[in-house]
Amino acid sequence: MPSGTGRRGSSPRPRQPFTPPARDEGVQKLPSASSGTSIPADPRRRPGLLRTALALVLLAAGLVGAGIVAAIQVQAMMPENGANTAREQSVQIRQHSPETIVSLTFLDGWEGQWRYAVPLLRSHHMDAAFYVITADSDRPDPCCMSWAQLRTMQGEGDDIGSYTVDHPNLTALTIARVRQEVCGSRQDMLRNGIDDPESFAYPFGSYDRAREKIVAQCGFTNARRSGGISWSKATPGPWAETLPPRNPEAVRTIAVDAARPIRLPDLESYVSGAATHGGGWLAITFHDVCAARAADDAQCMSTYGPIQNTVLRRFLDWLRDAGRSHGAPAGVVVRTMRWAMNTANGRDTTAPVTTVRCDGSPCRAAYSAPVNLSLSAADPGGVGVAKTYWTADGSPPSTSSGVYQTPLSLGETETIKYFSVDNAGNREKVKTITVRVG
C-alpha cells in the first residue's frame, strides 16, 4: 500500500485539539473483567447444592433427561452474587451467541488512516467506514487522503462516506448552507468516482430534525451521530444500537476514550459488554492513526482521540479471533456502516446497476468531437459497489479486465462493454454501448 506524502501541520484545516469529551461522548468505565481475564470463582460457592440436585435427579430417574441434569448442574454451580466462572461463561456463549456487529468508523480522512489503518484492515480481511471532508481531497490537501486513494479503498470494500464539504457545525448554518455542505459533498464524491455514497457523519455531532431531513434528501441512507451509547448499567442508555437502528439518520455510536488516546482494554471491554448484553450494532469512532516510530508520532498522539497502529492491530487480531479463547466473544463480526444498515432485514441479493454518460449527459449516437465517457454504478439498498470492469476491444469483460476509475476519453468510435459487482458478490449482466466519434 503506498505510504502517501502528507505532512502534518501543512494543512489549512487545523487538527482537532485535545479537548474535554463532548457532552454525549463522555467516557465511563465498564468493569474490568472483560479485558481478557476471567472472573475468579466465588469462594462462597456451596457444593452441597450440587449433591442435593444430583440426589433429586436420581430419585426422579426416568422422568428427567440428561439435558435437565446439565441445567441443574449449571444452576447449582452459580455463585450467590451472580458472577460466572470462565466455564459458565463458555457454556453461555455456546448456547446463546447473538450477533454483535462492530462497525469501525474513521473520521476526517487523515492520511495516517491510509498509511496505517488501511493495510491493517486488508491484512485482517476487514472493511471500515471512512468519512471524508471533500474539500480536503479536492485541493488536494497533503494532510488527507486523495480521491485516487479513496477510490482504491472503495474498490477494496470500504464504505466511503461524507463528513460534509468543509466540516462546519451544521446547526449554526442556514438551511440553504446546510444543503450546500451536505448535498454538495455527495455530488463532489460522485464527481470524483466514489460510487453511490450512502453514509454520512455530522461534524461535531451537531444535528437536529431539520438537518436529518436534509441528509436523507441528499441521498444518504444512514448518518452517524456522536455518542448515544452507554458504558455501564449505571448510565442510562443502550449497550449498542439496534438493527435496524431506531433512527437511521442519527445512528448512535461510541467514542471509547473520547479525546484521549484509545486504549486496547477499553475497546475490548466495550465490545464484550455489548456482546454479553444482547448484541446489536456497535459503531466505534476513530480519528487519526499514529505510528510509534514515525517522526510525527508525538504530534499525532496529541490530537483528538488518536490510536497507535500497534493498538489497532491488536484490536483487529482480537476481533478476527471472535469465539476463540483469546478473541472477542462468539457472534462478534465486523461490517461497514452501509453493510450493517442494508442487511438488517436480510442479506443483499441484488446486483448493482451501472449508468453510462457522455460529457455528463446521456450518450448520443454520434459526436463530431472527442467525448468523455463515464461509468457510474449504484447499489441502492445494497452493501455497496465494489468495482466496475470494462473493455474497449470487443471482448466480454471479466474480473480480470480493466477497473474503471476515471472517465474514458474517446477520440474515435469505440464499443465499450462493462459491468459492476458489489461487495456481496452480486454481479450485473454485461452491458454494451457504441459511441461514434468523428
Secondary structure, DSSP 4 states (H G I P E B T S, - for coil): -------TT--SSPPPP--PPPGGG---PPPGGGGSPPPPPPTT--HHHHHHHHHHHHHTBTTB-HHHHHHHHHHHHS-TT-PPPHHHHHHHHHH----EEEEEEEEETBHHIIIIIHHHHHHTT---EEEE-HHHHHTT-TTB--HHHHHHHHHTT-EEEE--SS---GGGS-HHHHHHHHHHHHHHHHHTT--S--EEE-GGG---HHHHHHHHHTT-SEEEEEEE--SSTTSSS-SSB-SS-S-TTSEEEB-TTTTSPP-HHHHHHHHHHHHTTT-EEEEEEE--EE-TTSTTHHHHHTSSS-EEHHHHHHHHHHHHTTTSTTSSPTTEEE--HHHHHHTTTS------EEEEEETTBPPPSEESS-EEEEEEEE-TTSS-EEEEEEESSSSPP-TTSEEP-SPEEESS-EEEEEEEEETT--BPPPEEEEEEE-
